[in-house]
């Protein structure tokens, strides 16, 4: 009885021996132990999480920064290559790391290894640090005995992924700041500045130009109904966050995102680069294609691509190959479809995918530069039009009042 109380329930998603997706509950002392138990029963774990009560629900799940995982992978790879035992290497890295969350994860890894878990199983017990594709590659690396090489490959991939996200973030910082400042400027004008002009113009009983009347009406509306506008904004943000948390809502949002002009193309290239990189890394590490496809689908950042890749995997398991189902999705451009086909026919799929990942990485750089070149002047022009309209409306009104007073 005491042993059952010590066990934790873990919900999982896995593949059975026939390659079918299954869901269930596994009781174990740790997530790593649950992972090992599923493998021993012939299952391939894809997702696993501890079942918690609603009282323990967390709105935001904390994750170890990817940069820390990249540095950890590279350090551990160096230690493994030097012949240092993995337990000793983990203890040294844990002492040197400054990240509190990573230190906790490393302590958990050491405890799991002492309890007899494999390194991959121990890593699977910490999804806040190690994504599915990372664990899948570790499993194959431990079987083939090339853990040091694979850890360096994982570090290289994480480095590329961090740089790609950094480029997109850096490209959006300046226009985002300009856009926010534009909204703040308009709000200040509408709430604090323009109402004073309204009082002044009314006291003069002046006949105002159309532009000035429109501006005054807009200012009055904002001042009167600001709480309604704020409530609408909160509702929109809340609705967006709610949709992102549901699978159907996320799929809808991701579908809309892909259809947006310019942004949609940038998103597609970023997803393609990630899919090709992860799939190439898995295959190069020796992970079988069905498992690689399942992990890649789960790792895709876009729900539309995730569902499409899951469908591709099912058709592949039915004997339809890989290139034809990929082409039928309509989500992969001609160059990618051709690389999949050549790789499948020649048995060099991992090499073709590496080439594709490199191509889409360069394409992503070009797209980011292009979006930045379009977005920055667009925001500046929009800001100039708004400020210019306000200036013209006020100056024309003042000039009209001056003429009326002069004539009077």
Buried (B, 14 or more C-beta within 10 A) or exposed (E): EEEEEEBBEBBBBBBEEEBEBBEEEBEBEBBBBBBBBBBEEEBBBBBBEBEEEEEEEEEEEEEBEBEBBBBBBBBBBBBBEEEBEBEEBBBBBBEEBEBEBBBBBBEBBBBBBEEEBBBBBBBBBBBBBBBBBBBBBBBBBBBEEBBBBBBBBBBBBBBBBBEBBEBBEEBBEBBEEBBEEBEEBBEEBBEEEBBEBBEEBEEBEBEBBEBBBEBBEBBBEBBEEEEEEEEEEEEEEEEEEEBEEEEEBBBBBBEEBBEEEEBBBBBBBBBBBBBBBBBBBBBBBBBEBBBBBBBBBBBBEBBBBBBBBBBBBBBBBEEEBBBBBBBBBEBBEEBBBBBBBBBBEEEBBBBBBBBBBBBBBEBBBEBBEBBBEEBBEBBBEEBEEBBEEBEBBBEBBBEBBEEEEEEE
